Amino acid sequence: MEEMRHTSREYERELQEVRDGLLYLGVKTEKSLGLAIKALLDRDTRLAGEIIKGDDDIDRLDIELEEMCIRLLALRQPTARDLRFITTAIKITGHLERIGDMVANIAEKVIILNDFPQLKPYIDLPRMGEISREMIRNSLDAMVRQDVDLATRVRSEDVVIDNLNEQVFRELVTFMLADPGNIEVSLYIMQISKSLERIADHAEGIADMVIYMVTGKIIRHEPAPGKNDEKPPVP
């Protein structure tokens, strides 16, 4: 009996390690995104270089967490609820690792852009960065609190990011049409905007997995609230 209680305590400790690891990885990716936006606004090449190097830590944590989850699946034979959490954790760590890749991609573009004169003041990109950071924070908070309503709100924020990305694209096309000399810089800025849009997609993906963890319902193929899923008519 004592051995069973000991095993149960050890199992709970291992599950908590996974939860803590996810939150730590989430904090690191969110902080890294904030620093990438700061590097963009301050034209700080040194900071951008540090962000790129820091992606190695995010990759390492991703591998460690996935290995912990696989070990739990193999050795602990988790019940249905714990099984959903562990499989969800594997998906979430994958989303966070990809966010880290997107942040490193932004930092790479910052370094390139710093060799050019600044094309325009950045307004929409910092907004996209802050909304994306909030989406990451809230999706992980929803996981901890098992809060489906908060996860649903995270999903709805993706529409805002999509609209801002389209706005950035249209504005930069105008700059390129006005002066072909703006094309190269504009394309790099577009790539940063696209990376931010993809980061928001991954934050939405985390929210999808939280809803699955709590309810058992798979919604990742359903459109986010407010997103028009109607296909245009075929001409």
TORMIDREN-569943 format. One line per 4 residues: number of its first residue (from 1); their letters; for each residue z, y, x of N, C-alpha, C. Coordinates in Angstrom, 3 decimals. Each point is the difference from the previous one (the first is absolute). Layout:
BEGIN
NUM = A = Z:Y:X:Z:Y:X:Z:Y:X  ...
//
This chain:
BEGIN
1 = MEEM = 0.000:-1.216:0.834:0.000:1.216:-0.834:0.000:1.264:0.868  0.842:-0.022:1.016:0.082:1.141:0.910:-1.339:0.214:0.717  -0.639:-1.120:0.362:-1.298:0.095:0.670:-1.052:0.617:-0.925  0.046:-0.335:-1.302:-0.955:0.574:-0.957:0.207:1.503:-0.141
5 = RHTS = 1.294:0.407:-0.052:0.276:1.437:-0.107:-0.489:0.730:1.245  0.208:-0.631:1.149:-0.453:0.604:1.260:-1.520:0.146:0.007  -0.691:-1.055:-0.448:-1.464:0.034:-0.056:-0.485:1.084:-0.960  0.688:0.125:-1.149:-0.372:1.017:-0.980:0.171:1.401:0.570
9 = REYE = 1.110:0.220:0.722:0.234:1.318:0.604:-1.070:0.314:1.049  -0.347:-1.016:0.774:-1.028:0.190:1.021:-1.346:0.336:-0.642  -0.330:-0.665:-1.089:-1.245:0.240:-0.723:-0.041:1.429:-0.537  1.104:0.453:-0.593:0.059:1.368:-0.515:-0.129:1.008:1.137
13 = RELQ = 0.594:-0.316:1.132:-0.112:0.897:1.155:-1.460:0.100:0.453  -0.698:-1.125:-0.006:-1.406:-0.004:0.406:-0.864:0.803:-0.969  0.265:-0.126:-1.293:-0.738:0.804:-0.988:0.268:1.484:0.215  1.259:0.343:0.296:0.349:1.407:0.221:-0.677:0.530:1.263
17 = EVRD = -0.144:-0.848:0.999:-0.700:0.408:1.219:-1.452:0.372:-0.309  -0.612:-0.771:-0.890:-1.376:0.315:-0.387:-0.042:1.343:-0.725  0.922:0.221:-0.942:0.048:1.279:-0.726:0.191:1.164:0.975  0.972:-0.156:0.901:0.287:1.070:0.964:-1.204:0.232:0.912
21 = GLLY = -0.655:-1.084:0.387:-1.173:0.136:0.862:-1.137:0.740:-0.681  -0.213:-0.290:-1.285:-1.035:0.711:-0.751:0.293:1.491:-0.075  1.261:0.330:-0.278:0.369:1.409:-0.104:-0.157:0.705:1.341  0.388:-0.672:1.077:-0.123:0.594:1.334:-1.467:0.233:0.348
25 = LGVK = -0.827:-0.995:-0.282:-1.430:0.144:0.259:-0.585:1.122:-0.854  0.453:0.093:-1.255:-0.472:1.069:-0.879:0.374:1.377:0.516  1.230:0.136:0.487:0.453:1.284:0.555:-0.845:0.374:1.222  -0.281:-0.994:0.850:-0.792:0.282:1.204:-1.421:0.448:-0.356
29 = TEKS = -0.625:-0.668:-0.962:-1.369:0.373:-0.356:-0.029:1.367:-0.681  0.983:0.256:-0.856:0.044:1.299:-0.673:0.220:1.132:1.001  0.927:-0.217:0.930:0.268:1.009:1.029:-1.230:0.225:0.864  -0.681:-1.077:0.349:-1.202:0.100:0.816:-1.081:0.816:-0.711
33 = LGLA = -0.131:-0.195:-1.316:-0.965:0.778:-0.771:0.358:1.485:0.026  1.282:0.307:-0.174:0.424:1.395:0.055:-0.308:0.641:1.346  0.209:-0.749:1.073:-0.290:0.521:1.340:-1.501:0.180:0.209  -0.801:-0.876:-0.589:-1.454:0.130:0.135:-0.493:1.283:-0.662
37 = IKAL = 0.552:0.313:-1.163:-0.377:1.252:-0.675:0.467:1.198:0.823  1.184:-0.105:0.580:0.503:1.077:0.866:-0.919:0.184:1.206  -0.422:-1.116:0.601:-0.913:0.080:1.144:-1.314:0.667:-0.394  -0.473:-0.299:-1.210:-1.231:0.629:-0.492:0.171:1.501:-0.146
41 = LDRD = 1.077:0.402:-0.660:0.215:1.425:-0.262:0.286:0.789:1.276  0.744:-0.626:0.935:0.379:0.690:1.241:-1.022:-0.190:1.109  -1.037:-0.808:-0.278:-1.003:-0.332:1.025:0.690:-0.554:1.257  0.890:-0.935:-0.226:0.876:-0.533:1.051:-0.547:-1.353:0.485
45 = TRLA = -0.732:0.043:1.090:-0.614:-1.215:0.546:1.052:-0.967:0.540  1.037:0.525:0.623:1.044:-0.866:0.567:0.681:-0.800:-1.101  0.355:0.677:-1.094:0.645:-0.688:-1.115:-0.925:-1.048:-0.598  -1.270:0.327:-0.126:-0.957:-0.965:-0.545:-0.065:-1.250:0.879
49 = GEII = 0.052:0.190:1.321:-0.010:-1.141:0.907:1.231:-0.875:-0.168  1.161:0.617:-0.233:1.224:-0.771:-0.215:-0.072:-0.816:-1.293  -0.621:0.570:-1.017:-0.156:-0.712:-1.275:-0.853:-1.252:0.196  -1.079:0.120:0.755:-0.873:-1.149:0.260:0.767:-1.100:0.729
53 = KGDD = 0.789:0.378:1.006:0.802:-0.994:0.730:1.029:-0.654:-0.922  0.569:0.788:-0.924:1.025:-0.516:-0.900:-0.507:-1.043:-0.980  -1.322:-0.078:-0.165:-0.542:-1.013:-0.925:0.274:-1.414:0.497  0.188:-0.161:1.318:0.329:-1.324:0.544:1.332:-0.507:-0.558
57 = DIDR = 0.966:0.907:-0.164:1.299:-0.390:-0.561:-0.149:-0.450:-1.450  -0.828:0.713:-0.755:-0.226:-0.364:-1.398:-0.656:-1.375:-0.088  -0.966:-0.258:0.871:-0.659:-1.313:0.021:1.013:-1.105:0.325  0.883:0.265:0.965:0.996:-1.003:0.402:0.957:-0.300:-1.147
61 = LDIE = 0.461:1.044:-0.688:0.914:-0.193:-1.124:-0.679:-0.766:-1.133  -1.262:0.285:-0.220:-0.763:-0.718:-1.030:-0.010:-1.502:0.281  -0.269:-0.358:1.254:-0.038:-1.417:0.377:1.374:-0.636:-0.155  1.050:0.703:0.445:1.358:-0.550:-0.092:0.396:-0.255:-1.446
65 = LEEM = -0.306:0.955:-0.872:0.357:-0.162:-1.411:-0.780:-1.140:-0.651  -1.272:-0.086:0.313:-0.797:-1.088:-0.581:0.529:-1.356:0.460  0.372:-0.097:1.269:0.548:-1.262:0.512:1.321:-0.349:-0.675  0.847:1.016:-0.249:1.257:-0.241:-0.706:-0.264:-0.549:-1.403
69 = CIRL = -0.970:0.599:-0.679:-0.327:-0.441:-1.367:-0.548:-1.425:-0.008  -0.881:-0.316:0.933:-0.570:-1.348:0.068:1.098:-1.027:0.291  0.932:0.384:0.864:1.104:-0.909:0.307:0.862:-0.265:-1.238  0.262:1.044:-0.768:0.764:-0.166:-1.241:-0.726:-0.918:-0.980
73 = LALR = -1.302:0.190:-0.124:-0.780:-0.844:-0.912:0.026:-1.461:0.442  -0.059:-0.213:1.311:-0.090:-1.358:0.518:1.340:-0.736:-0.033  1.084:0.741:0.237:1.284:-0.664:0.208:0.972:0.106:-1.171  -0.159:1.005:-0.850:1.028:0.269:-1.006:-0.371:-0.436:-1.410
77 = QPTA = -1.254:-0.330:-0.233:-0.437:-0.395:-1.339:0.540:0.968:-1.063  -0.411:1.260:0.071:0.567:1.023:-0.890:-0.298:-0.255:-1.474  0.916:0.456:-0.851:-0.202:-0.074:-1.446:-1.087:0.980:-0.405  -0.401:-0.049:-1.273:-1.151:0.788:-0.465:0.153:1.496:0.300
81 = RDLR = 1.193:0.555:-0.268:0.183:1.439:0.202:-0.068:0.350:1.482  0.675:-0.781:0.838:-0.037:0.260:1.440:-1.396:-0.251:0.564  -0.688:-0.975:-0.569:-1.363:-0.284:0.446:-0.895:1.212:-0.241  0.154:0.640:-1.159:-0.791:1.212:-0.286:0.336:1.099:0.992
85 = FITT = 1.303:0.157:0.313:0.378:1.043:0.947:-0.605:-0.263:1.377  0.081:-1.236:0.470:-0.479:-0.311:1.346:-1.517:0.167:0.094  -0.731:-0.492:-1.000:-1.460:0.161:0.022:-0.376:1.473:-0.148  0.784:0.740:-0.782:-0.216:1.445:-0.122:0.238:0.687:1.336
89 = AIKI = 1.053:-0.406:0.692:0.324:0.609:1.294:-1.138:-0.179:0.993  -0.624:-1.175:0.002:-1.127:-0.243:0.903:-1.139:0.975:-0.307  -0.275:0.201:-1.290:-1.064:0.935:-0.396:0.360:1.441:0.382  1.262:0.375:-0.241:0.417:1.381:0.265:-0.078:0.315:1.484
93 = TGHL = 0.463:-0.930:0.836:-0.060:0.273:1.438:-1.446:0.147:0.464  -0.915:-0.752:-0.637:-1.417:0.168:0.318:-0.509:1.389:-0.363  0.401:0.488:-1.169:-0.390:1.360:-0.402:0.561:1.039:0.972  1.249:-0.163:0.409:0.622:0.964:0.914:-0.685:-0.022:1.363
97 = ERIG = -0.371:-1.194:0.458:-0.696:-0.096:1.294:-1.340:0.714:-0.074  -0.691:-0.141:-1.125:-1.302:0.669:-0.140:0.174:1.516:-0.112  1.082:0.431:-0.630:0.297:1.437:-0.012:0.173:0.495:1.429  0.722:-0.768:0.819:0.155:0.366:1.408:-1.332:0.122:0.706
101 = DMVA = -0.930:-0.913:-0.290:-1.341:0.081:0.593:-0.716:1.278:-0.428  0.115:0.348:-1.287:-0.649:1.214:-0.503:0.596:1.258:0.645  1.316:-0.011:0.211:0.659:1.140:0.645:-0.497:0.144:1.441  -0.108:-1.127:0.714:-0.525:0.047:1.362:-1.437:0.518:0.002
105 = NIAE = -0.767:-0.385:-1.026:-1.371:0.482:-0.114:-0.034:1.523:-0.186  0.922:0.520:-0.807:0.098:1.451:-0.178:0.313:0.671:1.328  0.957:-0.568:0.736:0.390:0.585:1.289:-1.174:0.015:0.978  -0.810:-1.055:-0.012:-1.189:-0.037:0.865:-0.960:1.136:-0.348
109 = KVII = -0.179:0.247:-1.297:-0.902:1.077:-0.418:0.578:1.377:0.350  1.321:0.132:-0.042:0.644:1.262:0.390:-0.325:0.315:1.457  0.099:-0.997:0.861:-0.291:0.210:1.428:-1.441:0.467:0.182  -0.916:-0.610:-0.726:-1.414:0.405:0.095:-0.183:1.423:-0.527
113 = LNDF = 0.604:0.296:-1.157:-0.167:1.322:-0.612:0.552:1.115:0.887  0.994:-0.312:0.793:0.602:1.034:0.849:-0.940:0.477:1.105  -1.107:-0.702:0.203:-1.009:0.454:0.963:-0.990:0.976:-0.631  0.139:0.236:-1.315:-0.884:0.920:-0.718:0.813:1.177:-0.545
117 = PQLK = -0.656:1.134:-0.227:0.692:1.076:-0.733:0.339:-0.474:-1.417  1.098:0.485:-0.537:0.389:-0.429:-1.350:-0.978:0.555:-1.020  -0.483:-0.862:-0.860:-1.031:0.377:-0.978:0.570:0.869:-1.109  1.201:-0.359:-0.490:0.619:0.696:-1.137:1.479:-0.316:-0.023
121 = PYID = 0.798:0.830:-0.688:1.417:-0.356:-0.173:0.112:-1.271:-0.846  0.954:-0.855:0.348:0.191:-1.235:-0.745:0.955:0.246:-1.165  -0.489:-0.267:-1.204:0.807:0.189:-1.211:0.175:-1.324:-0.744  -1.114:-0.645:-0.310:0.064:-1.243:-0.781:0.505:-1.185:0.815
125 = LPRM = -0.342:-0.057:1.291:0.440:-1.136:0.814:1.520:-0.098:0.096  0.714:1.109:0.270:1.470:-0.105:0.001:0.562:-0.425:-1.356  -0.638:0.460:-1.079:0.438:-0.434:-1.339:-0.187:-1.496:-0.172  -1.144:-0.489:0.418:-0.260:-1.437:-0.087:1.016:-0.785:0.827
129 = GEIS = 0.315:0.531:1.189:0.967:-0.673:0.859:1.378:-0.065:-0.628  0.441:1.099:-0.603:1.339:0.021:-0.601:0.074:-0.894:-1.234  -1.042:0.036:-0.827:-0.012:-0.874:-1.183:-0.008:-1.467:0.426  -0.779:-0.323:1.031:-0.055:-1.383:0.483:1.354:-0.437:0.550
133 = REMI = 0.665:0.894:0.729:1.343:-0.335:0.524:0.965:-0.275:-1.149  -0.083:0.830:-1.029:0.877:-0.196:-1.158:-0.315:-1.319:-0.704  -1.276:-0.360:-0.049:-0.379:-1.269:-0.618:0.592:-1.180:0.778  -0.027:0.076:1.328:0.590:-1.067:0.817:1.495:-0.095:-0.259
137 = RNSL = 0.677:1.164:0.037:1.458:0.027:-0.232:0.347:-0.577:-1.356  -0.700:0.465:-1.029:0.336:-0.414:-1.366:-0.329:-1.468:-0.260  -1.078:-0.492:0.610:-0.342:-1.415:-0.215:1.079:-0.905:0.588  0.534:0.364:1.169:1.063:-0.799:0.610:1.323:0.182:-0.739
141 = DAMV = 0.238:1.212:-0.491:1.185:0.235:-0.824:-0.076:-0.846:-1.275  -1.184:-0.077:-0.575:-0.199:-0.829:-1.195:0.286:-1.465:0.306  -0.371:-0.438:1.209:0.286:-1.379:0.394:1.508:-0.245:0.059  0.722:0.911:0.641:1.449:-0.166:0.139:0.681:0.002:-1.364
145 = RQDV = -0.429:0.930:-0.867:0.637:0.149:-1.314:-0.622:-0.911:-1.058  -1.092:-0.706:0.388:-0.747:-0.821:-0.959:-0.372:0.830:-1.229  -0.568:1.172:0.281:-0.266:1.011:-1.021:-1.497:0.011:-0.325  -0.361:-0.615:-1.099:-1.403:-0.082:-0.391:-0.549:1.376:-0.375
149 = DLAT = 0.816:0.831:-0.647:-0.472:1.337:-0.399:-0.362:0.834:1.222  0.834:-0.057:1.032:-0.291:0.760:1.217:-1.253:-0.545:0.679  -0.151:-1.298:0.036:-1.204:-0.598:0.585:-1.248:0.431:-0.772  0.114:0.090:-1.308:-1.128:0.441:-0.825:-0.350:1.458:0.297
153 = RVRS = 1.014:0.841:0.224:-0.255:1.405:0.352:-0.715:0.098:1.349  0.378:-0.860:0.936:-0.693:-0.022:1.293:-1.478:-0.301:-0.206  -0.293:-0.964:-0.845:-1.396:-0.363:-0.266:-0.786:1.187:-0.556  0.650:0.792:-0.847:-0.697:1.129:-0.623:-0.315:1.102:1.010
157 = EDVV = 0.792:0.115:1.083:-0.223:1.041:0.998:-1.299:-0.229:0.777  -0.482:-1.230:0.008:-1.221:-0.288:0.748:-1.185:0.785:-0.546  0.030:0.302:-1.288:-1.084:0.783:-0.613:-0.043:1.404:0.606  1.175:0.582:0.250:0.075:1.339:0.597:-0.640:-0.009:1.382
161 = IDNL = 0.322:-1.032:0.785:-0.568:-0.103:1.344:-1.515:-0.170:-0.054  -0.481:-0.818:-0.914:-1.452:-0.187:-0.138:-0.692:1.328:-0.311  0.590:0.785:-0.884:-0.591:1.290:-0.370:-0.004:0.975:1.182  1.080:0.007:0.769:0.063:0.881:1.169:-1.019:-0.426:1.052
165 = NEQV = -0.172:-1.299:0.173:-0.979:-0.500:0.965:-1.413:0.447:-0.398  -0.312:-0.083:-1.279:-1.313:0.453:-0.477:-0.164:1.506:0.205  1.090:0.743:-0.207:-0.045:1.449:0.188:-0.275:0.356:1.457  0.682:-0.703:0.924:-0.230:0.223:1.432:-1.450:-0.314:0.343
169 = FREL = -0.509:-1.101:-0.517:-1.382:-0.407:0.280:-0.986:1.083:-0.453  0.181:0.477:-1.231:-0.941:1.013:-0.531:0.055:1.282:0.831  1.210:0.407:0.385:0.126:1.233:0.783:-0.677:-0.145:1.363  0.176:-1.148:0.635:-0.579:-0.197:1.325:-1.511:-0.133:-0.065
173 = VTFM = -0.522:-0.565:-1.071:-1.462:-0.039:-0.176:-0.550:1.419:-0.041  0.720:0.895:-0.661:-0.414:1.411:-0.053:-0.056:0.606:1.401  1.020:-0.292:0.816:0.015:0.500:1.382:-1.181:-0.558:0.793  -0.311:-1.272:-0.194:-1.093:-0.618:0.750:-1.354:0.564:-0.410
177 = LADP = -0.160:0.257:-1.293:-1.259:0.571:-0.474:-0.178:1.433:0.487  1.111:0.720:0.116:-0.063:1.396:0.443:-0.357:0.107:1.482  0.452:-0.984:0.796:-0.241:0.056:1.442:0.004:-1.421:0.561  -1.149:-0.508:0.437:-0.035:-1.357:0.575:0.943:-0.179:1.187
181 = GNIE = 0.388:1.091:0.634:0.949:-0.080:1.106:1.382:-0.459:-0.438  0.257:0.049:-1.307:1.301:-0.433:-0.530:0.051:-1.496:-0.317  -1.144:-0.674:0.136:-0.077:-1.384:-0.494:0.981:-0.918:0.718  0.029:0.042:1.329:0.837:-0.954:0.746:1.476:0.159:-0.350
185 = VSLY = 0.486:1.241:0.043:1.412:0.250:-0.322:0.294:-0.398:-1.443  -0.909:0.347:-0.904:0.198:-0.325:-1.416:0.131:-1.507:-0.216  -0.790:-0.768:0.719:0.049:-1.459:-0.150:1.338:-0.555:0.465  0.546:0.548:1.076:1.318:-0.456:0.465:1.087:0.339:-1.026
189 = IMQI = -0.099:1.186:-0.588:0.984:0.385:-1.013:-0.130:-0.903:-1.228  -1.231:-0.321:-0.375:-0.217:-0.929:-1.116:0.662:-1.355:0.274  -0.092:-0.446:1.248:0.598:-1.286:0.359:1.521:0.046:-0.121  0.601:1.133:0.350:1.451:0.146:-0.178:0.347:-0.051:-1.483
193 = SKSL = -0.778:0.713:-0.812:0.239:0.001:-1.443:-0.130:-1.408:-0.575  -1.016:-0.725:0.466:-0.204:-1.376:-0.476:1.160:-0.903:0.426  0.514:0.204:1.203:1.151:-0.790:0.444:1.214:0.268:-0.877  0.214:1.249:-0.374:1.110:0.338:-0.881:-0.186:-0.634:-1.375
197 = ERIA = -1.249:-0.017:-0.467:-0.282:-0.636:-1.290:0.290:-1.504:0.063  -0.320:-0.623:1.121:0.266:-1.429:0.163:1.502:-0.274:0.145  0.720:0.906:0.644:1.459:-0.141:0.092:0.607:-0.007:-1.399  -0.469:0.919:-0.852:0.493:0.033:-1.379:-0.339:-1.298:-0.733
201 = DHAE = -1.184:-0.557:0.268:-0.366:-1.281:-0.604:0.993:-1.092:0.394  0.400:-0.008:1.264:0.963:-1.006:0.458:1.385:0.236:-0.615  0.381:1.259:-0.162:1.276:0.282:-0.676:-0.055:-0.478:-1.447  -1.151:0.199:-0.638:-0.183:-0.524:-1.355:0.086:-1.525:0.012
205 = GIAD = -0.568:-0.613:1.045:0.071:-1.452:0.124:1.431:-0.502:0.109  0.850:0.750:0.702:1.420:-0.366:0.084:0.625:0.064:-1.388  -0.309:1.075:-0.734:0.534:0.136:-1.364:-0.459:-1.158:-0.885  -1.260:-0.408:0.144:-0.508:-1.160:-0.751:0.851:-1.240:0.275
209 = MVIY = 0.329:-0.207:1.275:0.773:-1.177:0.380:1.438:0.079:-0.509  0.548:1.210:-0.074:1.350:0.168:-0.559:0.008:-0.404:-1.471  -1.028:0.428:-0.728:-0.087:-0.368:-1.422:-0.121:-1.516:-0.142  -0.776:-0.622:0.886:-0.102:-1.463:-0.024:1.354:-0.640:0.306
213 = MVTG = 0.702:0.532:1.002:1.288:-0.563:0.388:0.995:0.021:-1.154  0.001:1.102:-0.753:0.983:0.159:-1.075:-0.423:-0.749:-1.264  -1.288:0.070:-0.348:-0.451:-0.518:-1.297:-0.781:-1.312:0.088  -0.523:-0.303:1.192:-0.858:-1.173:0.130:-1.430:0.260:-0.434
217 = KIIR = -0.311:1.254:-0.368:-1.340:0.346:-0.476:-0.846:0.537:1.153  -1.198:-0.545:0.159:-0.923:0.463:1.040:-0.888:1.095:-0.581  0.118:1.220:0.557:-0.743:1.137:-0.566:-0.921:0.665:1.012  -0.140:-0.595:1.181:-0.720:0.716:1.056:-1.467:0.261:-0.334
221 = HEPA = -0.555:-0.736:-0.965:-1.394:0.247:-0.386:-0.110:0.932:-1.210  1.149:0.465:-0.494:-0.010:0.937:-1.120:-0.067:1.421:0.535  -0.733:0.895:-0.653:-0.074:1.383:0.483:1.345:0.690:-0.105  0.254:0.911:0.933:1.237:0.779:-0.036:0.008:0.894:-1.232
225 = PGKN = 1.195:0.347:-0.505:0.075:0.899:-1.156:-0.750:1.302:0.269  -0.874:0.372:-0.926:-0.762:1.238:0.142:-1.327:-0.167:0.705  -0.236:-1.186:0.572:-1.258:-0.217:0.717:-1.044:-0.536:-0.974  -1.153:0.633:-0.013:-1.068:-0.393:-0.911:-0.662:-1.275:0.512
229 = DEKP = 0.172:-1.076:-0.737:-0.578:-1.274:0.431:-1.295:-0.308:-0.732  -0.530:0.977:-0.717:-1.260:-0.244:-0.705:-1.166:0.121:0.965  -0.914:-0.958:-0.044:-1.160:0.051:0.858:-1.061:0.895:-0.634  -0.723:0.767:0.848:-1.056:0.846:-0.575:-1.110:-0.843:-0.594
233 = PVP = -0.668:0.511:-1.013:-1.083:-0.781:-0.615:-1.128:-0.250:0.974  -0.623:-1.125:-0.118:-1.128:-0.332:0.864:-1.240:0.716:-0.520  -0.684:0.762:0.869:-1.188:0.760:-0.474:-1.148:-0.946:-0.337
//
